[in-house]
Amino acid sequence: MLLISSMGRGVVAWLADVRHTVAVAAAVVRVALQPRYWPRTVRNVLARQILFTGYQATRFVSTVALLVGISVVVQAQVWTAALGQSSLLGPVLVMVIIREVGPLLTNFIVIARSGTAMATELASMRVMGETQVLDAQGIDPFIYLVLPRAVGAAVSVFCLSVIFVFVSFIGGFLSGVLLGANTGGPWLFIDSVFGAIRPADVFNLLAKTLIPGLLMGTICCIQGLGIRGVATEVPQAATRAVVKSIMAMFLTSALVSLLTYL
């Protein structure tokens, strides 16, 4: 009975945590659609967040994407000689990169690189009393701290995923040429790629980037601002933010795949 009771309390606490996160994320979306909540100061924070999370991560994401594109084609060449047909190279890359690998790896990179930084920054502000100063000055911490960071994370993940897909396809095509696969030339490859992309793939890419990015930004803000003001809680907040963001990413990815392709 004690074990069942403990498991029940854990499930109830987890559901309450999920409900709180979803409620804050929904509030971010609702507020973000209202122009009056975007004064210059908040727009500046959004721009800095996109610069750090998105632009400054472009080189690393591109490098990983290039290697992933090469690896997918190399492994496919080993698995089946049928990849030598020009009509299959594009569909294989669409199936692997757009549907699963691209969004997942991009989210991983953003969580590891920017999620920890975001949670640590806000937790440090909490320890230093900066959030209380904002509140005392009549500045809503939700508008100034949470809104631009959550929106910036979502936008950055989406843009980086598009770059990831584009670079992966280039790497896959070039590696196919070097490996002697009958790619049929760049135009035939492009035609095969666009022929393999379905409307469900577009929805899948949007959902697996914008939703996990928004949830990651929301979770990191919640964990960073949720500490009690003790310096020793800062690394703990960063760890919780990363773990919960990864869990949210996998849950979202699984649900989107079930809704999209089944």
LOLOLO-767599 format. One record per atom (N, C-alpha, C, O): x, y, z. Coordinates in steps of 0.05 Angstrom, whole numbers, plus 5000, padded with zeros to 4 digits. Example, Ala and Ser with C-alpha at 12.3 -4.5 7.8 and 13.67 -1.06 7.14 Angstrom:
<pts>
526448865156 524649105156 526449345156 528549345169 525749555142 527349795143 525850015157 526850235161 
</pts>
This chain:
<pts>
501649765000 500050005000 501750255000 501150454987 503950245015 505750485016 506950534989 507150764981 507650324974 508850354948 506750474929 507450654913 504350374930 502250474912 501550764919 501150924901 501550824945 500951104953 503151294944 502651514935 505651204946 507951364937 507851404907 508351634898 507251194892 507051224863 504751404855 504951564837 502551384870 500251564865 500951854869 500152024853 502351914891 503152184896 505052284875 504952524867 506852114866 508652194845 507252254819 507952454805 505252094811 503752144787 502152404789 502052564770 500952444812 499352694816 501152934815 500453134802 503552924827 505353144826 506353194797 506653424789 506852974782 507753004754 505553134737 506053304721 503053044741 500853154726 500453454733 499853614715 500753524758 500553804766 502753974753 502354204745 505153864752 507453994739 506854034709 507454254698 505853834696 505253854667 503054064663 503254224644 501054054679 498854254676 499854534680 499054714665 501654574699 502754844704 504454934680 504255164671 506054754669 507754824646 506054894622 506555094608 504054724617 502354774594 500755034597 500455184578 499955094621 498455344627 500255594622 499355784610 502755574631 504555804626 505255824596 505356054586 505655604583 506155614554 503755734539 504155884520 501355654546 498955764534 498756064539 497956214521 499456144563 499456434569 501456584552 500956814544 503756464547 505856584530 504756624502 505056844490 503356424491 502256444464 500156664463 500056824445 498356664483 496256854484 497257144485 496357314471 499257184503 500357454506 502057534482 502057764474 503457344470 505157404447 503557504423 504657644406 501057434421 499457514398 498257794402 496857894384 498857924424 497858194429 500158394427 501958394443 500058564407 502258754403 502858934426 505159024429 500958994443 501459184465 503359064486 504459214502 503858814485 505758694504 508558674492 510358544503 509058814470 511658804457 512859084455 513259184433 513359214477 514859474476 517759424467 518659204464 519159644464 521959624454 523659454472 525359304462 523359484498 525159334517 524759034514 526658884514 522258954511 521658664508 522658564480 523658344478 522358734460 523358654433 526358624433 527458454420 527758804449 530658784451 531458514464 533358394456 530058434485 530658184498 530157954479 531757764478 527957964463 527357764443 529657744422 530557524415 530557974413 532657974393 535257854404 536657704390 535957914429 538357804441 538057504445 539957354441 535657414452 535157134456 535456974429 536756764429 534357084408 534656954382 537556964372 538456774360 538957174378 541757194371 543356984384 545056844371 542956944410 544456744425 543556454418 545256284412 540956414419 539956134416 539956044387 540555814381 539356234369 539156154341 541656214324 543056034315 542256474321 544456554303 547156434311 548656324294 547856464337 550456374346 550856074346 553055964348 548555924344 548755634342 548655524314 548855284310 548455704294 548155624266 550555454257 550155254244 552955544263 555355404253 555455124264 555954934249 554955084290 555054824302 552854644291 553354414285 550454754289 548154594278 548754514249 548154284242 549854694233 550554624206 552554404204 552354224187 554554414221 556654204221 555453934228 555953734215 553753924249 552453674256 550553584234 550553344228 549153764221 547353694200 548853574176 547953374165 551053684169 552653584147 553653304153 553453124135 554553254177 555452984184 553152784185 553452554178 550852874195 548552694196 547552624168 546952394162 547552814150 546752764122 548552554109 547652374095 551152594114 553152394103 552752124115 552751924101 552352114142 552051854156 549551704146 549651464143 547351854142 544851724134 545251584107 544451354103 546451724088 546851614061 548851384062 548451184048 551051414077 552951194079 551650944091 552050724080 550150974112 548850744124 546750624106 546550374104 545350794091 543350684073 544650534050 543650334040 547050624041 548550484021 549350204030 549350014015 550050194056 550849934067 548449754070 548549514064 546149864079 543749704083 542549584058 541849354057 542449754037 541149654013 542349773988 543050013988 542749613969 543849713943 541749863927 542349983907 539249843936 537049983922 537350283923 536150423907 539050383941 539350673942 540750783917 540751023912 541950603902 543150683877 541150793857 541950923838 538550753861 536550863844 536151153852 535851223875 536151333832 536051613837 533451693851 533351903864 531351543847 528751623858 528551563888 526551653901 530451423900 530251353928 531951523946 531451523971 533951663937 535751823954 534152043968 534452073992 532652193953 531052403965 529052313986 528952414008 527352103979 525452003999 526651894024 525551934046 529051764022 530351674046 531151904064 530751884089 532252114053 533052344069 530552484081 530652574104 528452504066 525952624076 524952464100 524252574121 524852194097 523752024117 525352044143 524252044165 528052044141 529752044164 530152324176 529852364200 530852514159 531652774169 529252944177 529153044199 527352984159 525153164164 523253054185 522453204203 522752794184 520752684202 521752644230 520152674249 524252574234 525152514261 527852644269 527952794288 529952574254 532652644264 533152944265 534253044285 532253094245 532753384244 531553524269 533053664283 528953504273 527853644296 528953554323 529453714341 529453284326 530453184351 533253284358 533753384380 535053264338 537753354344 537953654348 539453754364 536353804333 536354094336 535354164364 536554344377 533254034373 532254084400 534354014421 534654154441 535653794417 537753704436 539953924438 540753994460 540854024415 542954224415 542054474429 543554584445 539654564424 538654814436 538254774466 538954954482 537254544474 536854494503 539554494517 539954614538 541554344506 544154324519 545654594519 547054654538 545354744497 546854994494 545455224508 546755384522 542955264503 541455504511 539655454535 539155644551 538555214538 536755164560 538055194587 536955314605 540455084589 541955104614 542655404620 542455494642 543455544599 544255824602 541755994611 541956164628 539455934599 537056084605 536256034634 535656224649 536155784643 535455724670 537455834690 536655944711 539955814684 542055924702 541856224704 542156334726 541456354682 541256654682 538956744700 539256924716 536556624696 534256714711 534456634741 533656784758 535656404746 536056324774 538056514788 537656584811 540056594773 542056794785 540657064790 541157194810 538957144771 537457394775 535657374800 535357564815 534557134804 532857084828 534557104853 533657224873 536956994853 538657004876 539557284882 539657364906 540157434862 541157714865 538857914871 539358144876 536357814870 534157994876 533358174853 531758364857 534258114828 533658284806 530658254797 529558454788 529558024801 526757994794 524958154812 522958264804 525658174838 524158334857 524358634849 522458784853 526758714840 527158994832 525259064808 524059274807 525158874789 523358924766 520458944775 519059124766 519658774793 516958784803 516459044818 514259164815 518359134833 518059384848 517859624830 516659824837 519159614806 519059824787 516559814769 516159984751 514759624775 512359604759 512659454733 510859474716 514859314730 515359154705 514558864711 515658744729 512758764695 511858484699 514058294691 514858284668 515158124710 517257934702 516357744681 518057654665 513857674680 512857494659 513257614632 514057474613 512557864629 512757994603 515658044595 516358004572 517258124614 519958204608 521957974607 523857974591 521457764624 523357544626 522457294612 523957174597 519957214616 518956954605 518156974576 518956814560 516557174569 515457194542 517557194521 517457024503 519457384521 521457384499 523257144498 524057054476 523857024521 525556784521 524156544510 525256394494 521656504517 520156274507 519556294477 519956104462 518756534468 518256584440 520856564424 520956444403 523056674435 525656664421 526656384418 527856314398 526156214439 526955934437 525455784415 526655634400 522855834414 521155694394 521955784366 522355614348 522356034361 523156134335 525956034327 526355954304 527756024346 530455934341 530555644334 531955564315 529055474348 528955184343 527855134315 528954974300 525755284307 524655244281 526655324259 527055174240 527855554261 529755654241 532155464239 533155404217 533155384262 535455194262 534754924250 536454804237 532354834254 531454584242 531354604212 532054414198 530354824202 530354864173 533154864162 533654744141 534955004175 537854994167 538954714168 540354634150 538254574189 539154294193 538254124169 539853974158 535754144162 534653984140 536054054114 536853884099 536354314109 537554404084 540454304081 541254194061 542054344102 544854264102 545053954101 546853854087 543353814114 543353524114 542853414085 544153224077 541053544071 540453454044 542853504026 543453344008 544153734030 546553794014 548753584020 549953474001 549153524045 551153324053 550453054042 552152904034 547852984044 547052724033 547452694004 548252493994 546752903989 547052903960 549952873952 550752713935 551753043965 554553033958 555852763965 557452663950 555052663988 556152393995 555152183977 556651993971 552652203968 551652013948 553252023922 553851813910 553952263914 555552283889 558252163893 559252023876 559552223916 562252113921 562251813924 564151673918 559951703935 559851413938 558951263912 558851023912 558451423892 557751293866 554751233863 554051083844 553051333881 550251293878 549151443853 550051663847 547251323840 546151443816 544151653824 541651603824 545151893832 543352103842 541752233819 539652353825 542652203795 541152323773 541552613769 540152743753 543452733783 543953013781 542353173801 540453073813 543153423806 541853583827 538953633822 537353633841 538153683797 535353743792 533553503796 531353533807 534453273788 532853033793 532752973823 530652883834 534953033837 534952993867 532953183880 531453103897 532953433871 531053633882 528153543877 526353563894 527653453852 524953353845 524153123863 521853103871 525952943868 525352703885 524752783913 523052663927 526152993923 525753093950 522953213953 521453143970 522353403935 519753533936 517453333930 515253373940 518053133914 515952933909 515452763933 513252653935 517352733951 517052563974 515852713998 514752594016 515952983997 514853144019 511853154017 510753233996 510453084038 507553104039 506753324058 508353414074 504253414057 503253614076 503653534105 504153694122 503453274110 503853174137 506653224147 507153264170 508653214128 511353254136 511853544144 513353604162 510453734130 510654014137 509554064165 510754204181 507153954170 505953974196 507753844218 508053954239 508953614211 510653484230 513053654237 513753674261 514353784217 516653954223 515854194240 517354264258 513654314233 512754544248 512154474277 513054604296 510654254281 509854174308 512254084325 512354144349 514153944313 516353834328 518554044333 520553984346 518254284323 520154494328 518954714345 520154794366 516654814337 515455044352 514554954379 514955104399 513154734381 512054644407 514254574427 514254684449 516154394420 518254344439 519954584446 520854614468 520454764426 521955004431 520555184451 521755294469 517855214448 516355374466 516355244494 516655384514 515954984495 515954844521 518654864535 518854894559 520854834519 523454854530 523955134543 524855154565 523255344528 523555614539 521855654564 522755784583 519455554563 517655584586 518755424610 518755534632 519555184606 520555014628 523055144641 523355154665 524855234624 527355364634 526755614650 528055664671 524855764641 524056004656 522755934683 523256054703 520955734682 519655644707 521655544727 521555624751 523555384718 525555274737 527455494746 528255494770 528255674729 530055884737 528856074757 530156154776 526356154752 524956344770 523656204794 522656334812 523655934794 522255794815 523855734840 522855624859 526455804840 528055754864 527455954886 526156154881 528355884910 527656054933 529756274938 529456424958 531656304921 533656514924 536156434937 537656604947 536756174937 539256064949 541155994926 540355864907 543656074928 545556044906 545955744899 546455684876 545855574919 546355284914 544155164897 544454944886 541855294894 539655194878 539955254848 538555144832 541855424841 542155504813 542955264795 541555214776 545055104802 545654874785 543454664785 542954534765 542054644807 539754454809 537554534790 536254364777 536954794789 534954894771 535654844742 533954764726 538254874735 539154824708 538854534701 537954464679 539454354719 539254064714 536353994711 535653844692 534554094728 531754024725 530654134699 529054004686 531554364691 530554484666 531354304642 529654264625 533754204642 534654044619 533153774619 532253694598 532953644642 531553394643 528653414635 527653254619 527253614645 524453644639 524053734609 522153654597 525953894599 525753974571 526053734552 524653714532 527953564559 528353324542 525953144544 525053034523 524753104567 522352944570 520053064554 518652914540 519753324555 517653454540 518053424510 516153384495 520653434502 521253404473 520453124463 519253104442 521152924478 520552644470 517552594470 516452474452 516152694491 513252654492 511952794468 510152684456 512753044463 511553184441 512153054414 510353024397 514652954410 515352824385 513652574381 512752524359 513352414402 511752174400 508852234394 507652104376 507652424407 504852494402 504452604374 502552534361 506252774365 506052884338 506252664317 504752664298 508152484321 508452254302 505952084301 505052004280 504752034324 502351874325 500052014311 498551894296 499752274316 497552424304 497952474274 496052494259 500452484266 501052554238 501052314219 500052324197 502252094228 502851874209 501151624215 501451424200 499451624235 497751394240 494851454233 493151284236 
</pts>
